[in-house]
Amino acid sequence: MVKLPRIRDFIIIQQTISVPVYKKHFISKLTDSDGEQQETQHWIETAFDCGYLTAELRDDLIGNYESVGRMLNSMINKADSFCSQNSNKPITDYQITPV
């Protein structure tokens, strides 16, 4: 049985998309996220140093978080493509249609 999204889900998504995206705020959130992933890398290294993780698991986790960091950095560098052209105008190019 396929579970279809509820109408409330569409309303929440539309409200999120309709909110204006301000470049400085967007970059701030991405910078916060990057800081969190860097902190997580630190704790992964700490867990490895304390013997809680194998080298293989540490390397795998660190590699994944480094990838996330690169993606966040790319989004920061291309913030204009994610934000409204006019700061006062919300992004409404997306259409969400129930299946």
N, C-alpha and C positions, 0 to 999 in steps of 0.2 A: 504494500500500500504506500503510495507516494503522499508525503505530507506537504500540502500546499501552504504557502505563506498566508498569514492572516492579514486582513485589511489594515490592522494596527501597525504591522511591520512596514507596509508601504507608506503609511503616514509618517512614521518615524524616519524612514529613509528620505522621504521627500523634504521633511523639515530640516534634516541634516544637510541635504544638498542645497536647499534654498538659502541657507545662512551665508551671508557674504564672507568670503575668505580674504582676510587681510594679510598681506605678505609678511609684515613684521611679526604678527602673531603666529602665522604658519611656521616661519623660520624658528621662532622661539620654541614652539612645541617640538619641532624636529631636533633642535639643539638639546632640549631636555631629554628626548628619547635617546639621542646619541650618548649623552652623559650616563643614562641608565644602563645602556648596553656596555659601556666601558667599565662601569662599576661591576656589572655582572661578570665581565671578563676577569676583573681583579679577584672576585670571590671564587671563580672557577680555579684560578691559579692558587688561591689560598687553600681551597679544598684539596687540590692535588698535593700541595706541599705538606698538608696534614695527613696524607695517605687515604683520603676518602674517594679519590678518583684514580683510575688508571691513566697512564700517559696517552693511551689510545683514545679514551673517552674525553680527556682534557683537550687533546688536539682537535677532535671532532667538534666539540662544543665551541672552542675558541674560533675555529674556522667558520662555523655558522654565525657567530656573533660578529666576526670581522666582515662577513658578507652583508649582514644587516647594517653595519656601520657604513660600508661603501654605498649601500642603497640610500641610506639617510643622507649621506653627504651629496649624492647625486641629486636627490630631491631638493636639498637646500640650494645647490647651484642652479637648479632649474625651477626655482620657486615661482617665477612668473607664469610658467605654463600650468601651474596648479591653482593660481589665484585669479580673482576677478581682474579683468582689464581696468575696470573702473571700480575703485574701492567702495563706492556707494551702491554699486549694482551687484546683486547676488548672481551666482552661477545658476542658471536654470536650463542649461543645454541638455541635461540628462532627462530621459523619459523612462519611467519605471512602469512597466505594463504587467498586470497579473497574468500568470500562465493559465 
